[in-house]
Each structure stands twice: as structure tokens, then as C-alpha cells.
Amino acid sequence: MNSLQINLNKALLAKHSLCLEIDQFMLQNQISTSQRFKIVTCVLEAVANVINHSNSHSKEMILILHSGDDKVVIDLLDNSELQNNQAPKQCPNTATESGRGLWIMHSWMDNVRVQQSVAGTHLQLSLSTQ
């Protein structure tokens, strides 16, 4: 299994193109264009949710991408408290200010798991590459 770990914070995100780094890793692992789009979109949404919706002041995150065994697994660990947000069953309309990102993640990924960790919150996304 191939892995990539990126330690993120707001300053790094401002000067570094996270989507290009993720896309390059996916290209090296022969992930299709449509799957790369889904993965990059869901990772950017998850990172934005931590930055915009968490109570944590430092907002440091660890992003780990794993590719192998016919799937991609994404782990995002951050130091915020677990938010118990339920994913909407259908896409929220444009007048709703939140929820679309959660809906996208749950609709596009094969598995979405969020749990409390020792250091904060652990989000895990997975997508089959078959």
C-alpha cells in the first residue's frame, strides 16, 4: 500500500496547493480521473469543514492518503472536538448555508466514518478503485 502524509495548518494551506499534491499522488497510483475528482473534492471539503466549523484554535490537521488493495483510504485527523453532524439524506437546497459538503462526502465515498480520537477527531473516507 502506498501512503502520503501531509501535516496541514491554515498558513500552509494559504501558500500550498493541496489539491495538486493529492492529485499527483493519485496519478502515481493510477486512480481514474473521475475518482481523483471525487477524492480531491471530498478532502478539500473535509479540510474546509475543520477550518470553518470546528472550535479548535490551532486547527492543525494530519492528512494521510493510502492507495492499495483496490481502494483509496483518506484519514484526516484534527485537534477539534467531535461534531455530531448527520449527513442530509438529500442534497440541501442552495438557500441552506451548510450540509452540502457532508452530503457530497456521503454520496461519493463508499464509506465515511467519524470518531473521537485521543487528540481530537478522526475522519476516514474510503473509495473503491475497481
N, C-alpha and C positions, 0 to 999 in steps of 0.2 A: 504494500500500500504506500503510495506517495503522499506526503503531507507538506503543508506550508503553514507556518505560524507567523502572524503579524501582530505586534503589540501596538495598539491604537490609543490615541488620545486626540482631543479636539485640535491641538496645534498641528499634529502630524497630518490629520485629515485635511486641514486647510492647505497644506503645501504638497500633498502627495496624492496621486491618483489611485485610489484604492481599486476602482473598477478595472483599470488596466492591469494591475498586479494580479487580481483574481482571474481575469480573462486570460492572461498569459499562462498561468498555472493550468487552467482548464484546457487551453490549446495544447500544452505539452502532454496532457493526459488524454488527448483525442476525444474530448467531450464535444458533442454536436453544438452547432450554432444556437438552436432553439433552447437547448438545455443550459448553455452558457448564459443566455439572456435571462432565463428564469433564475438561475443561481445568483448572478450579479444583482439583479433587481431585488431579490429577497434579502440578500446580505446587506445591500445599501439601505433597504427599508428597516431591517433589524437594527443596524447601527444608528440610523436616524431616530428610531424609537428610543434607544438608550439615551441619546443626546437630548432629545426634546421632551421626553416624558418621565425620565427617572428622577428620583430625589437626590441622587448622588452628586456631590460637588466636583469630585475629581474626574469622573466619567472616563476612567481608564478601562480599556477592553482588551481581551485577547481573542483573536480570531484564528481558528485552526481549520484548515480545509484538508480533507482526506479524500483521495481518489483511489479506488481499487475495489475488487470483488463486485464489479458491475454496478457500483453506486458511488455517489459523492455524498460525504457527510460533512456538515458545517457545524462547528461548535463556536458559539460566541459566549464568552464569559465576561461578566462585568461586576463591578462592586456595588451595584444598587440592590435595593430590596426587591423581592419578587412582587410583581404586579399581577394580580389575578384578573386579567382581561380575557373575556371569552371572545373567540373569533365569531364574527357575524356569520349567519347561515347563508346569506346572500350579500352581494356587493352593496354597501351603503350608497345612497344617492349622493350626488355632488354637493348638496346642501349640508350634509353631515360633515363635521370637521375632522372626525377620526374614524378608524376602523377599517379603511380600505386596505391599508398595508397588511394588517392581520388577515384579512380575507384573502388577499393575494397569496401570502405565505401558505395558508392552509389549503388553498385551491391548487397551487402549483407544485408544492412539495408532496412527496409520498408520506412523510412523517414530520410532524412538528411537536417537539417536546420542550416544555419549560419547567424548570425545577429550581428550588432554592439550593445554593451551594454554600460551602463554608465561607467563601469570600463574597458572595452576593447571589447573582442569578446566572443560570446556565441555560442557554437556548440551544437546542440541537435541531437542525434541519437535515433531511436526507432526501435524495432523489436517485431513482434507478437510472442507470445509463444504458440499459438494454432497449 
